[in-house]
Amino acid sequence: MGTVASVAKSDNRDSTTAGRELATLALAALDRPADLLLVFATAGYDQAALLAGIAEIAGDTPLAGCSGEGVITQAGSDERAHAAALMAIASDLATFDTFAVEGLAKDPRGAGAAIAAWVRDRGERRGRSLLLFPDGLTGNSTVLLAALQESLPRPLAIAGGTAGELAQFDRTFQYHDGRVLSDAVTAVLIGGDVDVETTVSHGCEPIGSVRTVTRSDGGTVYEIDGRSAWSVFKEYLDNDPVDLSAADSVHLSFGERLPAHDRSGYGQYVMRTPFGLDRETGALFFPGSLAQGSKIQMTRRDPDRIRRSAMNSAKELIARRSAQRPNLVLHFDCAGRGRIIFGERASEMAITPMQEILGRDLPWIGFHSYGEIAELGGTAYYHNYTVVLLALYDRERVDGRGADAGE
C-alpha cells in the first residue's frame, strides 16, 4: 500500500460539528485506519471543542498541529475566522510519533533538549523528518532550534511553522493527541522507509545599508548602530508612525546575514520580523531573536518576487526527484504572504502556481504561520516572510519490503 493521505476542510462555524466533519470526510476518503492526523485551524473556533469533535470520529488516533492565521489546502488559502483542515495519513512504510513540550517561553533551550531526548528514545529508524509547531508568540524559536540540533543523534529534515491566530497577537494554540496547549511546542517524528524533501524561499529585496545590532537581549533589540531599533526601522516608513500598525510596516523586515555555507540559492539573509514595540525605549521584539553584533540589512517584500520564488521552490522539488511523485505535501506559509499582501488573490498568486507544478491532485495541507522552520545548508533556521514546502516520498520496495528493511 505504501503511504496514502486524504485531506478535508470545514468552515462550519460550530466547533464540534466542524471537527466531526473533518474527521468523517478525511477518514472516509482514506478508507483505512489512519496512523496520524495533522490538524490546522483558525482561532475563531473553540479549540478544545474542535478537537473533541475530531476525537468523536477518529478516537485516539495520534494527532498534531496548531492554530494558524489561515489554513491551506488544494482549494487554496482560507484566512477566515472559521476555517479548519485535517490530513489523515496511513502507511505500512512510515512511522509517526507525536510529542509536546510546555513552558516554551520560560525555557526554550530546555524545550529543544527535551525534544532531542525524545527523538533519541525513538531509535535510529524512527527518524527521517521532524515536524515542529511551536507557539508563535511566546517562545524564542531560534534558541529552541539551536538546543535541539546540538543534541540530535543524527541529521533530520526539520521543518514546520509557528502557531498563529487572527492577527490579534494575543494567544496561539498547539495540538497534541486531543489536548489544546499554549506556550508549547508540538512535534511529529516521521520514520521508516520514507524520505522527505524540503524547500524554503522568500520574496524580499535588500534595501539600504548594512547595519549592526549594537544592543540586544534574546529576542529584544534595543539599539542598532547605537540608535534605538525603532528609530532605525521607521526610517523606512512614511508619516513618522508611532507603532508597528503602520500600513507599510507589514512589507518590511530585517535580514540577518547568514554564514556563507548556509546561503546556497536562498540568498544572503534570513528574515527577521518585529512582533512588538516598546514605545518608551524604542526596543523591538523579534521571536526569532537578533544577537548583539549581528550584521543586518532592511528588506522589503516584493509581490512579484514572492510569486516567482514560490514557483521556483516547487520546481526545485520536482527537479530533485523527477521520476517520483510525492505521496503528500505539507505547506507552511507566512501570515504576511496571504491576503495582507495579495488581498483576495492570495491563492491565485502564490499558492495555486506551486500546486500546478507539483500536482493539483496531491494531498496538500498547511497553514499561515507566525514564523517558518526550514533548513539551509543542513542547519534548521527560524524564518519570517517565507514559504516552506515538505514533500514525502515512499522508498522503493525490495522483495516486498521497504528499501531499508534490513537496517
C-alpha positions as CSV (number, residue, x, y, z in Angstrom):
1,M,0.0,0.0,0.0
2,G,2.7,2.5,0.9
3,T,1.8,5.9,2.2
4,V,-1.6,7.4,1.5
5,A,-3.3,10.6,2.7
6,S,-6.5,12.4,2.4
7,V,-7.5,16.0,3.3
8,A,-10.7,17.5,4.5
9,K,-11.6,21.1,5.1
10,S,-14.5,22.7,7.0
11,D,-15.8,26.3,7.5
12,N,-18.7,25.2,9.7
13,R,-18.9,27.8,12.5
14,D,-19.9,25.3,15.2
15,S,-16.6,24.0,16.6
16,T,-17.7,20.4,17.4
17,T,-19.5,20.0,14.2
18,A,-16.5,21.2,12.2
19,G,-14.3,18.7,14.0
20,R,-16.7,15.9,13.2
21,E,-16.9,16.9,9.5
22,L,-13.1,17.0,9.2
23,A,-12.6,13.5,10.6
24,T,-15.6,12.0,8.9
25,L,-14.6,13.3,5.4
26,A,-10.9,12.6,5.7
27,L,-11.2,9.1,7.1
28,A,-13.9,8.1,4.7
29,A,-11.6,9.1,1.8
30,L,-8.7,7.3,3.3
31,D,-10.7,4.1,3.6
32,R,-8.5,2.5,6.3
33,P,-7.4,3.4,9.8
34,A,-5.2,6.5,10.0
35,D,-1.8,6.5,11.6
36,L,-1.6,10.3,12.0
37,L,-3.9,13.3,11.9
38,L,-2.5,16.7,11.1
39,V,-4.9,19.5,12.0
40,F,-4.7,23.2,11.4
41,A,-7.4,25.7,12.2
42,T,-8.0,29.4,12.7
43,A,-8.7,30.9,16.1
44,G,-12.4,31.7,15.7
45,Y,-13.1,28.2,16.9
46,D,-13.4,26.8,20.4
47,Q,-10.2,24.9,20.0
48,A,-11.0,22.2,22.6
49,A,-14.4,21.6,21.1
50,L,-12.9,21.3,17.6
51,L,-10.5,18.6,18.7
52,A,-13.3,16.9,20.7
53,G,-15.4,16.7,17.5
54,I,-12.5,15.1,15.7
55,A,-12.0,12.6,18.5
56,E,-15.6,11.5,18.4
57,I,-14.9,10.1,14.9
58,A,-11.2,9.3,15.0
59,G,-10.8,8.1,18.5
60,D,-7.3,8.2,19.9
61,T,-5.5,8.4,16.6
62,P,-2.2,10.3,17.1
63,L,-2.8,14.0,16.3
64,A,-0.6,17.1,16.0
65,G,-0.9,20.6,14.6
66,C,-1.7,24.1,15.7
67,S,-3.8,27.2,15.1
68,G,-2.9,29.5,12.2
69,E,-3.8,32.8,10.8
70,G,-5.3,30.8,7.9
71,V,-5.3,27.2,6.5
72,I,-4.1,25.9,3.2
73,T,-5.4,23.0,1.1
74,Q,-5.7,22.2,-2.6
75,A,-8.6,24.7,-2.5
76,G,-6.1,27.4,-1.7
77,S,-5.8,29.8,1.3
78,D,-8.6,30.4,3.7
79,E,-7.9,33.2,6.3
80,R,-11.5,33.5,7.7
81,A,-12.1,33.2,11.4
82,H,-13.6,29.8,11.0
83,A,-11.5,27.6,8.7
84,A,-10.1,24.2,9.6
85,A,-8.2,21.4,7.7
86,L,-7.2,17.9,8.5
87,M,-4.9,15.5,6.8
88,A,-5.3,11.8,7.6
89,I,-2.2,9.7,6.8
90,A,-1.9,5.9,6.8
91,S,1.3,3.9,5.9
92,D,2.8,0.5,6.1
93,L,6.2,2.0,5.4
94,A,6.3,5.1,7.6
95,T,6.1,5.5,11.4
96,F,4.6,8.6,13.1
97,D,5.3,9.6,16.7
98,T,3.9,12.7,18.4
99,F,5.2,14.7,21.4
100,A,4.7,18.0,23.2
101,V,6.7,20.2,25.5
102,E,5.1,23.0,27.5
103,G,6.7,26.1,29.1
104,L,8.4,27.3,25.9
105,A,8.7,31.0,26.9
106,K,10.5,30.2,30.2
107,D,12.9,27.7,28.8
108,P,13.2,27.4,25.0
109,R,16.6,25.7,25.4
110,G,15.1,23.1,27.7
111,A,12.3,22.5,25.2
112,G,14.8,21.9,22.4
113,A,16.8,19.5,24.6
114,A,13.6,17.6,25.6
115,I,12.6,17.1,22.0
116,A,16.1,15.9,21.1
117,A,16.0,13.4,24.0
118,W,12.6,12.1,22.8
119,V,13.9,11.7,19.3
120,R,16.8,9.7,20.7
121,D,14.5,7.4,22.6
122,R,12.6,6.6,19.4
123,G,15.6,4.8,17.9
124,E,17.6,5.2,14.8
125,R,15.0,4.1,12.2
126,R,12.3,6.3,13.7
127,G,14.0,9.5,12.4
128,R,13.7,10.7,8.8
129,S,12.0,14.1,9.5
130,L,10.9,16.2,12.4
131,L,7.9,18.5,12.2
132,L,7.7,21.3,14.7
133,F,4.8,23.6,15.7
134,P,5.9,26.0,18.4
135,D,3.9,28.8,19.9
136,G,4.4,31.8,17.6
137,L,4.1,34.5,20.2
138,T,5.8,33.3,23.4
139,G,9.0,31.4,22.7
140,N,12.4,32.1,21.1
141,S,12.4,29.6,18.3
142,T,16.0,30.3,17.4
143,V,17.1,29.2,20.8
144,L,14.8,26.2,20.6
145,L,16.3,25.0,17.3
146,A,19.9,25.6,18.4
147,A,19.4,23.4,21.5
148,L,17.6,20.8,19.6
149,Q,20.3,20.4,16.9
150,E,23.1,20.4,19.5
151,S,21.7,17.1,20.9
152,L,20.2,15.3,17.9
153,P,21.6,11.8,17.4
154,R,21.6,12.1,13.6
155,P,20.7,14.6,10.9
156,L,17.0,15.1,10.4
157,A,15.0,17.0,7.9
158,I,13.5,19.6,10.2
159,A,10.5,21.7,9.1
160,G,7.4,23.3,10.4
161,G,5.8,26.6,11.4
162,T,5.0,28.5,14.5
163,A,1.3,28.7,15.5
164,G,-0.6,31.9,14.7
165,E,-4.1,33.4,15.2
166,L,-6.2,36.1,13.7
167,A,-3.5,38.8,13.7
168,Q,-4.5,39.9,17.3
169,F,-1.1,38.8,18.7
170,D,-2.9,37.5,21.8
171,R,-2.7,33.7,22.1
172,T,-2.0,30.8,19.9
173,F,-2.8,27.1,20.3
174,Q,-0.8,23.9,19.8
175,Y,-2.5,20.5,19.4
176,H,-1.2,17.2,20.8
177,D,-3.3,14.0,20.8
178,G,-6.6,15.7,21.7
179,R,-5.1,18.3,24.0
180,V,-5.0,22.0,23.3
181,L,-1.9,23.8,24.7
182,S,-0.4,27.3,24.6
183,D,3.2,28.3,25.1
184,A,4.2,24.9,23.9
185,V,5.8,23.0,21.1
186,T,4.2,20.0,19.4
187,A,6.3,17.7,17.3
188,V,5.9,14.8,14.9
189,L,8.7,12.4,14.2
190,I,8.4,10.7,10.8
191,G,10.5,7.5,10.4
192,G,10.6,4.3,8.4
193,D,11.1,3.6,4.8
194,V,10.2,7.1,3.6
195,D,12.2,10.2,2.5
196,V,11.4,13.9,2.6
197,E,12.5,16.8,0.5
198,T,12.1,20.4,1.8
199,T,12.5,23.8,0.2
200,V,12.3,27.4,1.6
201,S,12.1,30.7,-0.2
202,H,11.3,34.3,0.5
203,G,10.3,37.3,-1.7
204,C,12.3,40.1,0.0
205,E,14.7,42.6,-1.6
206,P,17.5,44.1,0.5
207,I,17.3,47.9,0.7
208,G,19.5,50.5,2.5
209,S,22.9,49.9,4.1
210,V,24.3,47.1,6.2
211,R,23.9,47.8,9.9
212,T,24.9,46.2,13.2
213,V,22.9,45.2,16.2
214,T,24.7,47.1,19.0
215,R,22.5,46.1,22.0
216,S,20.1,43.2,22.3
217,D,18.9,40.6,24.9
218,G,17.4,37.5,23.5
219,G,14.5,38.5,21.2
220,T,14.6,42.2,22.3
221,V,16.7,44.5,20.2
222,Y,17.4,47.8,21.9
223,E,19.9,49.5,19.6
224,I,21.1,49.3,16.0
225,D,24.2,51.3,15.1
226,G,23.9,52.9,18.6
227,R,20.4,54.2,18.0
228,S,17.0,52.9,19.2
229,A,15.9,50.0,17.0
230,W,12.5,51.6,16.4
231,S,14.1,54.8,15.1
232,V,16.1,52.8,12.5
233,F,13.1,50.7,11.5
234,K,10.8,53.7,11.0
235,E,13.2,55.4,8.7
236,Y,11.7,53.2,6.0
237,L,8.1,54.1,6.9
238,D,6.1,57.1,5.8
239,N,4.5,59.8,8.1
240,D,6.5,59.2,11.2
241,P,4.3,56.4,12.6
242,V,4.1,55.8,16.4
243,D,3.8,52.0,16.3
244,L,4.0,48.9,14.1
245,S,0.4,49.2,12.9
246,A,1.6,51.5,10.0
247,A,0.4,50.0,6.7
248,D,4.0,49.9,5.2
249,S,5.4,48.0,8.2
250,V,4.0,44.7,7.0
251,H,6.2,44.9,4.0
252,L,9.4,45.3,5.9
253,S,11.8,43.1,7.8
254,F,15.4,42.9,8.8
255,G,17.6,40.4,7.1
256,E,20.2,38.8,9.3
257,R,23.3,37.8,7.4
258,L,23.8,34.0,7.1
259,P,27.1,32.1,7.2
260,A,28.3,31.7,3.7
261,H,28.0,27.9,3.7
262,D,24.2,28.1,4.5
263,R,23.3,30.6,1.8
264,S,23.1,28.3,-1.3
265,G,20.4,29.7,-3.6
266,Y,18.4,31.2,-0.8
267,G,20.3,34.5,-0.5
268,Q,22.5,36.3,2.0
269,Y,19.9,36.9,4.7
270,V,17.4,35.1,6.9
271,M,14.3,37.3,7.5
272,R,13.6,38.7,11.0
273,T,10.3,40.5,11.5
274,P,9.5,42.6,14.7
275,F,6.3,41.5,16.5
276,G,6.4,44.1,19.3
277,L,7.5,47.6,20.1
278,D,8.3,49.2,23.5
279,R,7.3,52.8,22.8
280,E,9.2,54.1,25.8
281,T,12.6,52.6,24.9
282,G,12.2,52.1,21.2
283,A,13.1,48.4,21.6
284,L,11.7,45.9,19.1
285,F,10.9,42.3,19.9
286,F,11.8,39.6,17.4
287,P,10.5,36.0,18.1
288,G,13.5,34.7,16.1
289,S,16.0,36.9,18.1
290,L,18.8,39.0,16.7
291,A,22.1,38.6,18.5
292,Q,24.2,41.5,19.5
293,G,26.8,42.1,16.9
294,S,24.7,40.6,14.1
295,K,25.0,42.2,10.6
296,I,21.6,43.1,9.3
297,Q,20.0,44.9,6.4
298,M,16.5,46.2,5.9
299,T,14.5,44.2,3.3
300,R,11.2,44.9,1.6
301,R,8.8,42.2,0.3
302,D,8.1,42.3,-3.4
303,P,4.8,40.5,-4.6
304,D,6.3,39.5,-8.0
305,R,9.4,38.1,-6.3
306,I,7.2,36.2,-3.8
307,R,5.3,34.5,-6.7
308,R,8.5,33.7,-8.6
309,S,10.4,32.3,-5.7
310,A,7.4,30.2,-4.6
311,M,7.2,28.6,-8.0
312,N,10.9,28.0,-8.1
313,S,10.6,26.2,-4.8
314,A,8.1,23.8,-6.3
315,K,10.2,23.4,-9.4
316,E,13.2,22.6,-7.2
317,L,11.3,19.7,-5.5
318,I,10.4,18.3,-9.0
319,A,14.0,18.6,-10.1
320,R,15.3,16.6,-7.2
321,R,13.0,13.6,-7.8
322,S,11.9,14.0,-11.4
323,A,10.9,10.3,-11.7
324,Q,8.9,10.1,-8.4
325,R,5.7,11.6,-7.4
326,P,5.2,12.8,-3.7
327,N,2.7,11.0,-1.5
328,L,1.7,14.3,0.1
329,V,2.8,17.9,0.5
330,L,3.0,20.0,3.7
331,H,2.9,23.8,3.2
332,F,3.9,26.4,5.8
333,D,3.5,29.9,4.6
334,C,3.9,33.2,6.4
335,A,0.8,35.0,7.6
336,G,2.2,38.1,5.9
337,R,2.2,36.4,2.5
338,G,-1.5,35.8,2.1
339,R,-4.3,38.3,1.8
340,I,-2.3,41.0,3.7
341,I,-0.2,41.4,0.5
342,F,-2.3,39.8,-2.2
343,G,-5.8,40.5,-1.0
344,E,-8.4,38.1,-2.3
345,R,-5.9,36.8,-4.9
346,A,-3.6,35.1,-2.4
347,S,-4.4,31.6,-3.6
348,E,-4.2,32.6,-7.3
349,M,-1.0,34.4,-7.0
350,A,1.1,32.5,-4.5
351,I,-0.4,29.0,-3.8
352,T,-2.1,27.6,-6.9
353,P,1.0,28.1,-9.1
354,M,3.0,25.8,-6.8
355,Q,0.2,23.2,-6.7
356,E,0.0,23.2,-10.5
357,I,3.7,22.4,-10.7
358,L,3.7,19.6,-8.1
359,G,0.3,18.2,-8.9
360,R,-3.2,19.6,-8.4
361,D,-4.5,16.2,-7.1
362,L,-1.8,15.7,-4.4
363,P,-2.9,15.5,-0.7
364,W,-1.9,19.0,0.4
365,I,-2.2,20.8,3.7
366,G,-0.7,23.7,5.6
367,F,-1.3,26.9,7.4
368,H,-0.3,30.6,7.5
369,S,2.2,30.8,10.4
370,Y,3.8,33.5,12.5
371,G,7.2,32.0,11.6
372,E,8.5,29.2,9.5
373,I,11.1,26.5,10.2
374,A,13.3,25.0,7.5
375,E,16.9,24.0,6.8
376,L,19.6,25.9,5.0
377,G,22.9,24.1,4.4
378,G,21.9,21.4,6.8
379,T,21.0,23.8,9.7
380,A,17.4,24.4,10.7
381,Y,16.5,28.1,11.0
382,Y,13.6,30.1,12.2
383,H,12.3,32.3,9.3
384,N,9.9,35.1,8.6
385,Y,8.1,36.0,5.3
386,T,8.9,32.7,3.7
387,V,7.2,29.6,2.3
388,V,8.3,26.1,3.3
389,L,7.3,23.0,1.3
390,L,7.8,19.5,2.5
391,A,7.2,16.6,0.1
392,L,7.1,13.0,1.5
393,Y,8.1,10.0,-0.7
394,D,7.9,6.3,-0.2
395,R,11.2,4.4,-0.7
396,E,11.1,1.8,-3.4
397,R,10.3,-1.7,-2.1
398,V,12.7,-4.5,-2.3
399,D,11.3,-8.1,-2.2
400,G,8.0,-6.8,-0.8
401,R,9.7,-4.8,1.9
402,G,10.8,-1.2,2.3
403,A,14.2,-0.3,0.9
404,D,15.7,-0.1,4.4
405,A,14.0,-3.3,5.7
406,G,17.4,-4.8,6.6
407,E,18.6,-1.8,8.8
